[in-house]
Amino acid sequence: MHSDATGADRLMKQTHSEPEVVVRLLDCVYGIIQLSNATVRAAHSVVMGMSLFMRRVPAVAAGVLVAGVLLSACGGGESDESSEIDSINDAVNNAMKLEMELQGVTNRLIVDCMVDAGFDTHPQDLTEDPGSWMADEDYQPLVGSEPPGSYDIPTLEEAKKRGFDIGRYNDPDFDWEAEDEENGYTTTEDPFWEMNEKYIEEYEKARYGEEYYDKMWSDEAPSYSEEEEEWPAEAGCTGEANAAIAEATGAKEDELGWPDFLDDWEAQLARYQTEALLDAQDDWSACVEERGHPYFEFTDGWVDLWSYVHMFYDNGDDYMVAEDGDEGPTYDPPPGAPWEFDEAYAKEVEMAIDVAECADETGLRKTMETEWNKTMEAVALENKDAIFAWHDSLEKALEAAQAVLSE
């Protein structure tokens, strides 16, 4: 993953493939030459006092030196850092693919174990490629990823087409098949879930172990506590496969997963919320308020438009659930709400357009993208050694795990 190319090498490659870079380089060189005329004239007077031979040697050396300086001034620095960030981002993307491949090996071991236990029909989550979703989506986990709050604010095109993409599903005539076709979704029946209940129950118990199975299918209400709920260890064929992978790779549980240093949300958020971003958020909130809507405030990088828009519809109260499990709306409902579907949806689209236009007019959308990319670039550079080490450990682990399959 490490690149041996110098800044000059990369610059020369760019100039062959992108003519506009040549223009920028020449402009830069011309500017430096203009600024350096006095220095050049002074050096010229010294060189002219030397013999012809002595003048030629330093002239050639000086030419090489000047070329290097110009390349450094016009094509280094920022270009080098950008190339380094690209390499780090590629390492993260490739590491995720390696992680999915490693999961695929684990799944094959589970299936082999289940076959030995007498089961011949398996669920698709074990038989399909676990990394297929990465190929179907333009997914960027680090630099270039979507900034917090971006999904809350639609583009103007999206707003005009489907509002916040909330209420249209309440349309009694909504065509779900057409929706799936438009989004490229294909529904494939999973033969495993067509099996009788006894087969499924016995399969799941053999796959996870009875204790884990009982926890999965318990009737306990979900916990909203900040403390993580304790689960029993996976046993059965899953436990055997995990143990085989751990023994082959020498890795502890979760050691090869997404690193904690890339998941420090509080630190990333603190860095992301710059004065420029906070000003843009305030400007956006004021713009939306001026158009007749509430003053929506951002919390931890996000803005809750979802629960407010749900109150436009008859079933809006169904979605008013706070994080602690207590029901209750975040905002007061708009006067007259809820409305019949046609009126409610029209109001949703109208509000979505206001939200989108304000995001463009105040520069919020661009500021979010800029500040988040700066945040992720800083995270990438600060953790580059650990990222490359994580990637390399996954490569070695995958090779070791694949050897288990051939045993």
KADA-V806582 format. One record per pair of residues at least 12 apart in sequence whose ideal C-beta (glycine too) atoms are under 10 Angstrom apart, sorted by sequence separation. I is the first residue (numbers start at 1). J is the second residue. D is the distance in whole Angstrom. If there is no record, write none. Layout:
i->I j->J d->D
i->I j->J d->D
This chain:
i->46 j->58 d->9
i->47 j->59 d->7
i->110 j->122 d->9
i->111 j->123 d->10
i->114 j->126 d->8
i->152 j->164 d->8
i->201 j->213 d->8
i->204 j->216 d->7
i->205 j->217 d->10
i->284 j->296 d->8
i->285 j->297 d->6
i->293 j->305 d->9
i->296 j->308 d->8
i->307 j->319 d->6
i->317 j->329 d->8
i->151 j->164 d->10
i->204 j->217 d->8
i->282 j->295 d->10
i->285 j->298 d->8
i->306 j->319 d->8
i->307 j->320 d->6
i->316 j->329 d->8
i->320 j->333 d->10
i->334 j->347 d->8
i->11 j->25 d->8
i->151 j->165 d->10
i->215 j->229 d->9
i->284 j->298 d->9
i->294 j->308 d->7
i->307 j->321 d->9
i->43 j->58 d->9
i->47 j->62 d->8
i->107 j->122 d->9
i->111 j->126 d->5
i->215 j->230 d->9
i->216 j->231 d->9
i->281 j->296 d->9
i->282 j->297 d->9
i->288 j->303 d->9
i->293 j->308 d->8
i->307 j->322 d->9
i->43 j->59 d->10
i->110 j->126 d->6
i->111 j->127 d->7
i->201 j->217 d->9
i->215 j->231 d->6
i->216 j->232 d->10
i->281 j->297 d->8
i->282 j->298 d->9
i->317 j->333 d->9
i->215 j->232 d->6
i->281 j->298 d->5
i->288 j->305 d->9
i->316 j->333 d->7
i->334 j->351 d->9
i->107 j->125 d->8
i->108 j->126 d->8
i->214 j->232 d->8
i->285 j->303 d->8
i->311 j->329 d->6
i->43 j->62 d->8
i->107 j->126 d->5
i->108 j->127 d->9
i->212 j->231 d->7
i->213 j->232 d->9
i->284 j->303 d->9
i->310 j->329 d->9
i->311 j->330 d->10
i->106 j->126 d->9
i->107 j->127 d->7
i->211 j->231 d->9
i->212 j->232 d->5
i->233 j->253 d->9
i->278 j->298 d->8
i->281 j->301 d->9
i->311 j->331 d->8
i->107 j->128 d->9
i->211 j->232 d->4
i->212 j->233 d->7
i->213 j->234 d->10
i->277 j->298 d->9
i->307 j->328 d->10
i->308 j->329 d->8
i->311 j->332 d->9
i->312 j->333 d->8
i->316 j->337 d->7
i->317 j->338 d->9
i->40 j->62 d->10
i->104 j->126 d->10
i->107 j->129 d->9
i->210 j->232 d->9
i->211 j->233 d->8
i->212 j->234 d->5
i->213 j->235 d->9
i->281 j->303 d->8
i->307 j->329 d->6
i->308 j->330 d->7
i->309 j->331 d->10
i->311 j->333 d->4
i->312 j->334 d->7
i->316 j->338 d->6
i->107 j->130 d->7
i->209 j->232 d->8
i->211 j->234 d->9
i->212 j->235 d->6
i->213 j->236 d->8
i->307 j->330 d->5
i->308 j->331 d->5
i->310 j->333 d->10
i->311 j->334 d->7
i->314 j->337 d->10
i->315 j->338 d->8
i->104 j->128 d->9
i->106 j->130 d->9
i->208 j->232 d->9
i->209 j->233 d->8
i->211 j->235 d->7
i->212 j->236 d->8
i->277 j->301 d->9
i->306 j->330 d->9
i->307 j->331 d->7
i->308 j->332 d->9
i->312 j->336 d->10
i->313 j->337 d->8
i->314 j->338 d->5
i->104 j->129 d->6
i->208 j->233 d->10
i->209 j->234 d->7
i->210 j->235 d->8
i->211 j->236 d->10
i->273 j->298 d->9
i->304 j->329 d->10
i->305 j->330 d->10
i->308 j->333 d->8
i->309 j->334 d->10
i->312 j->337 d->5
i->313 j->338 d->5
i->314 j->339 d->8
i->40 j->66 d->9
i->103 j->129 d->10
i->104 j->130 d->5
i->208 j->234 d->5
i->209 j->235 d->3
i->210 j->236 d->8
i->212 j->238 d->8
i->304 j->330 d->5
i->305 j->331 d->9
i->308 j->334 d->8
i->311 j->337 d->5
i->312 j->338 d->6
i->313 j->339 d->8
i->314 j->340 d->8
i->103 j->130 d->5
i->104 j->131 d->7
i->207 j->234 d->9
i->208 j->235 d->7
i->209 j->236 d->4
i->212 j->239 d->8
i->273 j->300 d->9
i->304 j->331 d->8
i->310 j->337 d->10
i->311 j->338 d->7
i->312 j->339 d->6
i->313 j->340 d->9
i->314 j->341 d->8
i->101 j->129 d->9
i->102 j->130 d->9
i->103 j->131 d->8
i->207 j->235 d->9
i->208 j->236 d->5
i->209 j->237 d->9
i->272 j->300 d->10
i->273 j->301 d->7
i->309 j->337 d->10
i->310 j->338 d->9
i->313 j->341 d->7
i->316 j->344 d->9
i->100 j->129 d->8
i->101 j->130 d->8
i->102 j->131 d->10
i->206 j->235 d->10
i->207 j->236 d->5
i->208 j->237 d->8
i->209 j->238 d->8
i->272 j->301 d->6
i->308 j->337 d->10
i->312 j->341 d->9
i->36 j->66 d->9
i->100 j->130 d->5
i->101 j->131 d->7
i->205 j->235 d->10
i->206 j->236 d->5
i->207 j->237 d->5
i->208 j->238 d->5
i->209 j->239 d->6
i->314 j->344 d->8
i->99 j->130 d->9
i->100 j->131 d->3
i->205 j->236 d->7
i->206 j->237 d->6
i->207 j->238 d->6
i->208 j->239 d->8
i->209 j->240 d->10
i->269 j->300 d->6
i->299 j->330 d->10
i->312 j->343 d->8
i->313 j->344 d->5
i->99 j->131 d->8
i->100 j->132 d->9
i->204 j->236 d->9
i->206 j->238 d->9
i->207 j->239 d->9
i->269 j->301 d->6
i->312 j->344 d->4
i->313 j->345 d->8
i->33 j->66 d->9
i->36 j->69 d->9
i->98 j->131 d->9
i->100 j->133 d->9
i->203 j->236 d->10
i->268 j->301 d->9
i->269 j->302 d->10
i->311 j->344 d->9
i->312 j->345 d->8
i->32 j->66 d->9
i->36 j->70 d->10
i->97 j->131 d->6
i->100 j->134 d->7
i->203 j->237 d->10
i->207 j->241 d->10
i->266 j->300 d->9
i->296 j->330 d->9
i->310 j->344 d->10
i->312 j->346 d->10
i->96 j->131 d->8
i->265 j->300 d->8
i->296 j->331 d->8
i->309 j->344 d->9
i->312 j->347 d->6
i->313 j->348 d->9
i->265 j->301 d->9
i->294 j->330 d->10
i->295 j->331 d->10
i->312 j->348 d->6
i->29 j->66 d->9
i->32 j->69 d->8
i->33 j->70 d->8
i->97 j->134 d->6
i->294 j->331 d->6
i->29 j->67 d->9
i->32 j->70 d->6
i->96 j->134 d->7
i->97 j->135 d->9
i->293 j->331 d->10
i->294 j->332 d->8
i->309 j->347 d->9
i->310 j->348 d->10
i->309 j->348 d->6
i->312 j->351 d->9
i->294 j->334 d->8
i->29 j->70 d->5
i->32 j->73 d->6
i->93 j->134 d->8
i->293 j->334 d->8
i->28 j->70 d->8
i->29 j->71 d->9
i->31 j->73 d->9
i->32 j->74 d->7
i->292 j->334 d->9
i->309 j->351 d->7
i->28 j->71 d->10
i->31 j->74 d->9
i->96 j->139 d->8
i->305 j->348 d->10
i->308 j->351 d->9
i->309 j->352 d->8
i->29 j->73 d->8
i->25 j->70 d->8
i->28 j->73 d->7
i->29 j->74 d->6
i->96 j->141 d->6
i->25 j->71 d->8
i->28 j->74 d->4
i->29 j->75 d->10
i->93 j->139 d->8
i->95 j->141 d->9
i->96 j->142 d->10
i->305 j->351 d->8
i->309 j->355 d->10
i->27 j->74 d->9
i->28 j->75 d->8
i->93 j->140 d->7
i->305 j->352 d->9
i->26 j->74 d->9
i->92 j->140 d->9
i->93 j->141 d->7
i->136 j->184 d->8
i->25 j->74 d->5
i->92 j->141 d->6
i->93 j->142 d->8
i->136 j->185 d->10
i->24 j->74 d->8
i->25 j->75 d->6
i->92 j->142 d->5
i->305 j->355 d->7
i->24 j->75 d->9
i->89 j->140 d->7
i->91 j->142 d->9
i->92 j->143 d->8
i->93 j->144 d->10
i->89 j->141 d->8
i->90 j->142 d->10
i->303 j->355 d->9
i->21 j->74 d->10
i->89 j->142 d->5
i->92 j->145 d->10
i->21 j->75 d->8
i->88 j->142 d->7
i->89 j->143 d->5
i->88 j->143 d->8
i->89 j->144 d->7
i->89 j->145 d->10
i->85 j->142 d->9
i->86 j->143 d->8
i->293 j->350 d->10
i->21 j->79 d->10
i->85 j->143 d->6
i->86 j->144 d->10
i->292 j->350 d->9
i->293 j->351 d->6
i->8 j->67 d->9
i->12 j->71 d->9
i->85 j->144 d->10
i->291 j->350 d->9
i->292 j->351 d->9
i->296 j->355 d->8
i->8 j->68 d->7
i->11 j->71 d->6
i->15 j->75 d->9
i->128 j->188 d->9
i->291 j->351 d->8
i->11 j->72 d->10
i->14 j->75 d->8
i->82 j->143 d->10
i->293 j->354 d->7
i->128 j->190 d->10
i->291 j->353 d->9
i->292 j->354 d->8
i->293 j->355 d->8
i->8 j->71 d->5
i->11 j->74 d->8
i->12 j->75 d->9
i->127 j->190 d->9
i->288 j->351 d->8
i->291 j->354 d->4
i->7 j->71 d->7
i->8 j->72 d->8
i->11 j->75 d->4
i->124 j->188 d->7
i->127 j->191 d->10
i->290 j->354 d->9
i->291 j->355 d->9
i->6 j->71 d->9
i->7 j->72 d->7
i->10 j->75 d->8
i->11 j->76 d->8
i->14 j->79 d->8
i->124 j->189 d->9
i->125 j->190 d->9
i->127 j->192 d->9
i->293 j->358 d->9
i->10 j->76 d->9
i->124 j->190 d->5
i->126 j->192 d->9
i->288 j->354 d->6
i->291 j->357 d->8
i->298 j->364 d->10
i->8 j->75 d->7
i->123 j->190 d->6
i->124 j->191 d->8
i->125 j->192 d->9
i->287 j->354 d->8
i->288 j->355 d->6
i->291 j->358 d->7
i->301 j->368 d->9
i->7 j->75 d->6
i->8 j->76 d->8
i->11 j->79 d->6
i->122 j->190 d->10
i->123 j->191 d->9
i->124 j->192 d->7
i->287 j->355 d->9
i->290 j->358 d->8
i->7 j->76 d->4
i->10 j->79 d->6
i->11 j->80 d->10
i->14 j->83 d->10
i->121 j->190 d->10
i->122 j->191 d->9
i->123 j->192 d->4
i->124 j->193 d->9
i->288 j->357 d->9
i->289 j->358 d->9
i->6 j->76 d->9
i->7 j->77 d->8
i->10 j->80 d->8
i->121 j->191 d->6
i->122 j->192 d->6
i->123 j->193 d->7
i->287 j->357 d->8
i->288 j->358 d->5
i->7 j->78 d->10
i->8 j->79 d->10
i->121 j->192 d->6
i->284 j->355 d->8
i->287 j->358 d->4
i->288 j->359 d->9
i->301 j->372 d->9
i->7 j->79 d->6
i->10 j->82 d->9
i->11 j->83 d->10
i->121 j->193 d->10
i->123 j->195 d->10
i->286 j->358 d->9
i->287 j->359 d->9
i->7 j->80 d->5
i->10 j->83 d->6
i->119 j->192 d->10
i->121 j->194 d->9
i->285 j->358 d->9
i->287 j->360 d->10
i->6 j->80 d->9
i->7 j->81 d->10
i->121 j->195 d->6
i->284 j->358 d->5
i->287 j->361 d->6
i->288 j->362 d->9
i->283 j->358 d->8
i->284 j->359 d->6
i->287 j->362 d->6
i->7 j->83 d->8
i->119 j->195 d->10
i->283 j->359 d->10
i->284 j->360 d->10
i->286 j->362 d->8
i->123 j->200 d->9
i->284 j->361 d->9
i->285 j->362 d->9
i->287 j->364 d->9
i->5 j->83 d->8
i->121 j->199 d->7
i->283 j->361 d->9
i->284 j->362 d->5
i->121 j->200 d->10
i->280 j->359 d->9
i->283 j->362 d->4
i->284 j->363 d->9
i->285 j->364 d->9
i->3 j->83 d->7
i->119 j->199 d->8
i->123 j->203 d->8
i->282 j->362 d->9
i->283 j->363 d->8
i->284 j->364 d->4
i->3 j->84 d->8
i->122 j->203 d->8
i->123 j->204 d->9
i->126 j->207 d->8
i->281 j->362 d->9
i->283 j->364 d->7
i->284 j->365 d->9
i->2 j->84 d->10
i->121 j->203 d->8
i->280 j->362 d->6
i->282 j->364 d->10
i->3 j->86 d->9
i->119 j->202 d->8
i->279 j->362 d->9
i->280 j->363 d->6
i->281 j->364 d->6
i->284 j->367 d->9
i->3 j->87 d->6
i->118 j->202 d->9
i->119 j->203 d->5
i->123 j->207 d->9
i->279 j->363 d->9
i->280 j->364 d->4
i->283 j->367 d->9
i->284 j->368 d->10
i->2 j->87 d->7
i->117 j->202 d->9
i->118 j->203 d->10
i->122 j->207 d->9
i->279 j->364 d->10
i->280 j->365 d->9
i->1 j->87 d->6
i->117 j->203 d->9
i->280 j->366 d->8
i->281 j->367 d->8
i->1 j->88 d->8
i->3 j->90 d->10
i->119 j->206 d->7
i->276 j->363 d->9
i->277 j->364 d->8
i->280 j->367 d->4
i->281 j->368 d->9
i->118 j->206 d->8
i->119 j->207 d->9
i->279 j->367 d->8
i->280 j->368 d->7
i->1 j->90 d->7
i->2 j->91 d->9
i->114 j->203 d->7
i->117 j->206 d->5
i->278 j->367 d->10
i->1 j->91 d->5
i->117 j->207 d->9
i->277 j->367 d->6
i->280 j->370 d->10
i->1 j->92 d->10
i->276 j->367 d->6
i->277 j->368 d->7
i->280 j->371 d->9
i->114 j->206 d->6
i->276 j->368 d->10
i->1 j->94 d->7
i->113 j->206 d->8
i->114 j->207 d->6
i->274 j->367 d->9
i->277 j->370 d->9
i->278 j->371 d->10
i->1 j->95 d->9
i->113 j->207 d->8
i->276 j->370 d->8
i->277 j->371 d->5
i->276 j->371 d->6
i->277 j->372 d->9
i->110 j->206 d->10
i->111 j->207 d->10
i->272 j->368 d->9
i->274 j->370 d->9
i->275 j->371 d->10
i->110 j->207 d->7
i->224 j->321 d->10
i->226 j->323 d->10
i->274 j->371 d->5
i->277 j->374 d->10
i->110 j->208 d->10
i->224 j->322 d->9
i->226 j->324 d->10
i->273 j->371 d->8
i->276 j->374 d->10
i->277 j->375 d->10
i->224 j->323 d->7
i->225 j->324 d->9
i->272 j->371 d->6
i->224 j->324 d->5
i->225 j->325 d->10
i->271 j->371 d->9
i->272 j->372 d->6
i->274 j->374 d->8
i->224 j->325 d->4
i->271 j->372 d->10
i->272 j->373 d->10
i->274 j->375 d->9
i->223 j->325 d->9
i->224 j->326 d->9
i->272 j->374 d->8
i->273 j->375 d->9
i->222 j->325 d->8
i->271 j->374 d->8
i->272 j->375 d->5
i->221 j->325 d->8
i->268 j->372 d->9
i->271 j->375 d->5
i->272 j->376 d->9
i->270 j->375 d->9
i->271 j->376 d->9
i->269 j->375 d->9
i->272 j->378 d->10
i->268 j->375 d->6
i->271 j->378 d->6
i->267 j->375 d->9
i->268 j->376 d->8
i->271 j->379 d->8
i->268 j->378 d->9
i->126 j->237 d->10
i->268 j->379 d->6
i->126 j->238 d->10
i->267 j->379 d->8
i->262 j->376 d->9
i->264 j->379 d->8
i->141 j->258 d->8
i->148 j->265 d->9
i->262 j->379 d->7
i->119 j->237 d->9
i->261 j->379 d->8
i->262 j->380 d->9
i->117 j->236 d->9
i->264 j->383 d->10
i->117 j->237 d->7
i->142 j->262 d->7
i->148 j->268 d->9
i->116 j->237 d->9
i->141 j->262 d->8
i->148 j->269 d->7
i->261 j->382 d->8
i->262 j->383 d->7
i->114 j->236 d->9
i->115 j->237 d->10
i->261 j->383 d->5
i->113 j->236 d->8
i->114 j->237 d->5
i->149 j->272 d->10
i->113 j->237 d->4
i->114 j->238 d->10
i->148 j->272 d->7
i->259 j->383 d->8
i->262 j->386 d->9
i->112 j->237 d->8
i->113 j->238 d->8
i->147 j->272 d->7
i->148 j->273 d->9
i->261 j->386 d->6
i->262 j->387 d->8
i->110 j->236 d->9
i->111 j->237 d->8
i->113 j->239 d->10
i->261 j->387 d->9
i->110 j->237 d->5
i->113 j->240 d->6
i->114 j->241 d->10
i->259 j->386 d->7
i->109 j->237 d->8
i->110 j->238 d->6
i->112 j->240 d->10
i->113 j->241 d->6
i->149 j->277 d->10
i->259 j->387 d->8
i->262 j->390 d->9
i->109 j->238 d->9
i->110 j->239 d->10
i->112 j->241 d->9
i->148 j->277 d->10
i->261 j->390 d->9
i->110 j->240 d->8
i->111 j->241 d->9
i->147 j->277 d->9
i->259 j->389 d->9
i->107 j->238 d->10
i->109 j->240 d->8
i->110 j->241 d->5
i->113 j->244 d->9
i->153 j->284 d->8
i->259 j->390 d->6
i->106 j->238 d->8
i->109 j->241 d->4
i->110 j->242 d->9
i->149 j->281 d->8
i->258 j->390 d->9
i->108 j->241 d->9
i->109 j->242 d->9
i->257 j->390 d->9
i->107 j->241 d->8
i->109 j->243 d->10
i->256 j->390 d->8
i->106 j->241 d->5
i->109 j->244 d->6
i->153 j->288 d->10
i->255 j->390 d->9
i->105 j->241 d->9
i->106 j->242 d->7
i->109 j->245 d->7
i->256 j->393 d->6
i->257 j->394 d->10
i->106 j->244 d->9
i->255 j->393 d->8
i->256 j->394 d->6
i->105 j->244 d->10
i->106 j->245 d->6
i->166 j->305 d->9
i->105 j->245 d->7
i->166 j->306 d->7
i->170 j->310 d->10
i->256 j->396 d->10
i->164 j->305 d->6
i->165 j->306 d->10
i->166 j->307 d->10
i->256 j->397 d->6
i->103 j->245 d->10
i->164 j->306 d->7
i->166 j->308 d->10
i->167 j->309 d->7
i->170 j->312 d->9
i->251 j->393 d->7
i->255 j->397 d->9
i->256 j->398 d->9
i->102 j->245 d->7
i->105 j->248 d->10
i->153 j->296 d->10
i->166 j->309 d->5
i->167 j->310 d->8
i->170 j->313 d->5
i->250 j->393 d->10
i->251 j->394 d->9
i->152 j->296 d->9
i->164 j->308 d->10
i->165 j->309 d->10
i->166 j->310 d->6
i->169 j->313 d->10
i->170 j->314 d->8
i->249 j->393 d->8
i->164 j->309 d->5
i->167 j->312 d->6
i->170 j->315 d->7
i->249 j->394 d->9
i->251 j->396 d->9
i->256 j->401 d->10
i->152 j->298 d->9
i->163 j->309 d->8
i->164 j->310 d->9
i->166 j->312 d->8
i->167 j->313 d->5
i->170 j->316 d->10
i->250 j->396 d->9
i->251 j->397 d->6
i->102 j->249 d->8
i->166 j->313 d->8
i->249 j->396 d->7
i->250 j->397 d->8
i->164 j->312 d->10
i->167 j->315 d->10
i->249 j->397 d->4
i->102 j->251 d->10
i->149 j->298 d->6
i->152 j->301 d->10
i->163 j->312 d->10
i->167 j->316 d->9
i->248 j->397 d->8
i->249 j->398 d->8
i->251 j->400 d->9
i->148 j->298 d->9
i->149 j->299 d->10
i->152 j->302 d->6
i->153 j->303 d->7
i->166 j->316 d->10
i->249 j->399 d->9
i->250 j->400 d->8
i->251 j->401 d->10
i->149 j->300 d->9
i->150 j->301 d->10
i->151 j->302 d->9
i->152 j->303 d->5
i->154 j->305 d->9
i->246 j->397 d->10
i->248 j->399 d->9
i->249 j->400 d->5
i->148 j->300 d->7
i->149 j->301 d->5
i->150 j->302 d->10
i->152 j->304 d->8
i->153 j->305 d->8
i->245 j->397 d->8
i->248 j->400 d->4
i->249 j->401 d->6
i->103 j->256 d->10
i->148 j->301 d->3
i->149 j->302 d->5
i->152 j->305 d->6
i->166 j->319 d->9
i->245 j->398 d->10
i->247 j->400 d->9
i->248 j->401 d->6
i->102 j->256 d->7
i->103 j->257 d->10
i->147 j->301 d->8
i->148 j->302 d->6
i->149 j->303 d->6
i->152 j->306 d->7
i->248 j->402 d->9
i->249 j->403 d->10
i->102 j->257 d->10
i->148 j->303 d->10
i->151 j->306 d->10
i->245 j->400 d->8
i->246 j->401 d->10
i->248 j->403 d->7
i->249 j->404 d->9
i->149 j->305 d->10
i->245 j->401 d->5
i->248 j->404 d->5
i->99 j->256 d->7
i->244 j->401 d->8
i->247 j->404 d->8
i->248 j->405 d->10
i->98 j->256 d->9
i->99 j->257 d->7
i->99 j->258 d->8
i->245 j->404 d->7
i->248 j->407 d->9
i->241 j->401 d->10
i->244 j->404 d->5
i->95 j->256 d->9
i->244 j->405 d->10
i->96 j->258 d->8
i->95 j->258 d->9
i->241 j->404 d->9
i->244 j->407 d->9
i->95 j->259 d->9
i->92 j->258 d->9
i->92 j->259 d->9
i->95 j->262 d->10
i->174 j->341 d->10
i->173 j->341 d->10
i->172 j->341 d->7
i->92 j->262 d->8
i->171 j->341 d->6
i->170 j->341 d->6
i->171 j->342 d->9
i->167 j->339 d->10
i->168 j->341 d->9
i->167 j->341 d->7
i->170 j->344 d->8
i->171 j->345 d->7
i->170 j->345 d->8
i->167 j->344 d->6
i->168 j->345 d->6
i->166 j->344 d->10
i->167 j->345 d->5
i->170 j->348 d->10
i->166 j->345 d->9
i->167 j->346 d->10
i->167 j->347 d->9
i->168 j->348 d->8
i->163 j->344 d->10
i->167 j->348 d->5
i->168 j->349 d->9
i->163 j->345 d->7
i->166 j->348 d->6
i->167 j->349 d->9
i->162 j->345 d->9
i->163 j->346 d->9
i->165 j->348 d->9
i->163 j->347 d->9
i->164 j->348 d->6
i->163 j->348 d->4
i->164 j->349 d->9
i->162 j->348 d->9
i->163 j->349 d->4
i->166 j->352 d->9
i->162 j->349 d->8
i->163 j->350 d->8
i->164 j->351 d->8
i->165 j->352 d->9
i->161 j->349 d->9
i->163 j->351 d->8
i->164 j->352 d->5
i->159 j->348 d->9
i->160 j->349 d->7
i->163 j->352 d->4
i->159 j->349 d->7
i->162 j->352 d->8
i->163 j->353 d->8
i->159 j->350 d->9
i->161 j->352 d->9
i->164 j->355 d->8
i->159 j->351 d->9
i->160 j->352 d->8
i->163 j->355 d->10
i->164 j->356 d->10
i->159 j->352 d->4
i->160 j->353 d->6
i->158 j->352 d->8
i->159 j->353 d->5
i->158 j->353 d->10
i->159 j->354 d->8
i->156 j->352 d->9
i->159 j->355 d->7
i->160 j->356 d->8
i->155 j->352 d->10
i->156 j->353 d->7
i->159 j->356 d->4
i->154 j->352 d->5
i->158 j->356 d->7
i->159 j->357 d->8
i->153 j->352 d->9
i->154 j->353 d->9
i->156 j->355 d->10
i->157 j->356 d->8
i->156 j->356 d->4
i->159 j->359 d->10
i->154 j->355 d->7
i->155 j->356 d->6
i->156 j->357 d->6
i->153 j->355 d->6
i->154 j->356 d->5
i->152 j->355 d->9
i->153 j->356 d->7
i->156 j->359 d->9
i->155 j->359 d->8
i->156 j->360 d->7
i->153 j->358 d->9
i->154 j->359 d->9
i->155 j->360 d->9
i->153 j->359 d->5
i->152 j->359 d->10
i->153 j->360 d->10
i->150 j->359 d->10
i->156 j->365 d->10
i->149 j->359 d->10
i->155 j->365 d->8
i->153 j->364 d->7
i->153 j->365 d->7
i->150 j->364 d->10
i->149 j->364 d->9
i->150 j->365 d->8
i->153 j->368 d->8
i->149 j->365 d->10
i->147 j->365 d->9
i->150 j->368 d->6
i->149 j->368 d->6
i->150 j->369 d->8
i->147 j->367 d->9
i->148 j->368 d->8
i->147 j->368 d->4
i->146 j->368 d->9
i->147 j->369 d->6
i->150 j->372 d->8
i->146 j->369 d->9
i->147 j->370 d->9
i->149 j->372 d->9
i->147 j->371 d->7
i->148 j->372 d->7
i->144 j->369 d->9
i->147 j->372 d->3
i->146 j->372 d->8
i->147 j->373 d->8
i->145 j->372 d->7
i->148 j->375 d->10
i->144 j->372 d->9
i->145 j->373 d->9
i->147 j->375 d->8
i->143 j->372 d->9
i->144 j->373 d->7
i->147 j->376 d->9
i->143 j->373 d->6
i->145 j->375 d->10
i->142 j->373 d->10
i->143 j->374 d->10
i->145 j->376 d->6
i->143 j->375 d->9
i->144 j->376 d->8
i->143 j->376 d->5
i->144 j->377 d->10
i->142 j->376 d->5
i->143 j->377 d->6
i->141 j->376 d->9
i->142 j->377 d->9
i->143 j->378 d->10
i->140 j->376 d->9
i->143 j->379 d->9
i->142 j->379 d->7
i->143 j->380 d->6
i->142 j->380 d->6
i->143 j->381 d->10
i->142 j->383 d->10
i->142 j->387 d->9
i->92 j->376 d->10
i->89 j->376 d->9
i->85 j->373 d->9
i->88 j->376 d->10
i->89 j->377 d->9
i->92 j->380 d->8
i->88 j->377 d->9
i->91 j->380 d->9
i->85 j->376 d->9
i->88 j->379 d->9
i->89 j->380 d->7
i->92 j->383 d->10
i->99 j->390 d->10
i->85 j->377 d->5
i->88 j->380 d->4
i->95 j->387 d->8
i->98 j->390 d->10
i->99 j->391 d->10
i->102 j->394 d->7
i->105 j->397 d->9
i->109 j->401 d->8
i->84 j->377 d->10
i->85 j->378 d->10
i->87 j->380 d->9
i->88 j->381 d->7
i->91 j->384 d->8
i->95 j->388 d->9
i->98 j->391 d->7
i->101 j->394 d->9
i->102 j->395 d->10
i->105 j->398 d->7
i->108 j->401 d->10
i->112 j->405 d->8
i->86 j->380 d->10
i->98 j->392 d->10
i->101 j->395 d->10
i->104 j->398 d->9
i->108 j->402 d->10
i->82 j->377 d->9
i->85 j->380 d->6
i->88 j->383 d->8
i->92 j->387 d->6
i->95 j->390 d->6
i->96 j->391 d->10
i->98 j->393 d->9
i->99 j->394 d->6
i->102 j->397 d->6
i->105 j->400 d->10
i->106 j->401 d->7
i->109 j->404 d->7
i->81 j->377 d->8
i->84 j->380 d->8
i->85 j->381 d->7
i->88 j->384 d->5
i->91 j->387 d->5
i->92 j->388 d->10
i->95 j->391 d->4
i->98 j->394 d->4
i->101 j->397 d->10
i->102 j->398 d->5
i->105 j->401 d->4
i->108 j->404 d->9
i->109 j->405 d->7
i->84 j->381 d->7
i->87 j->384 d->8
i->88 j->385 d->10
i->91 j->388 d->6
i->94 j->391 d->6
i->95 j->392 d->9
i->97 j->394 d->9
i->98 j->395 d->6
i->101 j->398 d->6
i->104 j->401 d->9
i->105 j->402 d->6
i->108 j->405 d->6
i->89 j->387 d->9
i->91 j->389 d->10
i->92 j->390 d->8
i->93 j->391 d->10
i->95 j->393 d->9
i->96 j->394 d->9
i->98 j->396 d->10
i->99 j->397 d->9
i->102 j->400 d->10
i->103 j->401 d->10
i->104 j->402 d->10
i->105 j->403 d->10
i->106 j->404 d->10
i->85 j->384 d->9
i->88 j->387 d->6
i->91 j->390 d->8
i->92 j->391 d->8
i->95 j->394 d->5
i->98 j->397 d->8
i->99 j->398 d->9
i->102 j->401 d->6
i->105 j->404 d->7
i->81 j->381 d->8
i->84 j->384 d->7
i->87 j->387 d->10
i->88 j->388 d->8
i->91 j->391 d->5
i->94 j->394 d->8
i->95 j->395 d->9
i->98 j->398 d->5
i->101 j->401 d->9
i->102 j->402 d->9
i->105 j->405 d->6
i->87 j->388 d->9
i->90 j->391 d->9
i->91 j->392 d->9
i->94 j->395 d->9
i->97 j->398 d->10
i->98 j->399 d->10
i->101 j->402 d->9
i->88 j->391 d->10
i->91 j->394 d->10
i->2 j->384 d->10
i->1 j->387 d->9
i->2 j->388 d->7
i->1 j->388 d->6
i->1 j->391 d->6
i->1 j->392 d->8
i->1 j->395 d->10
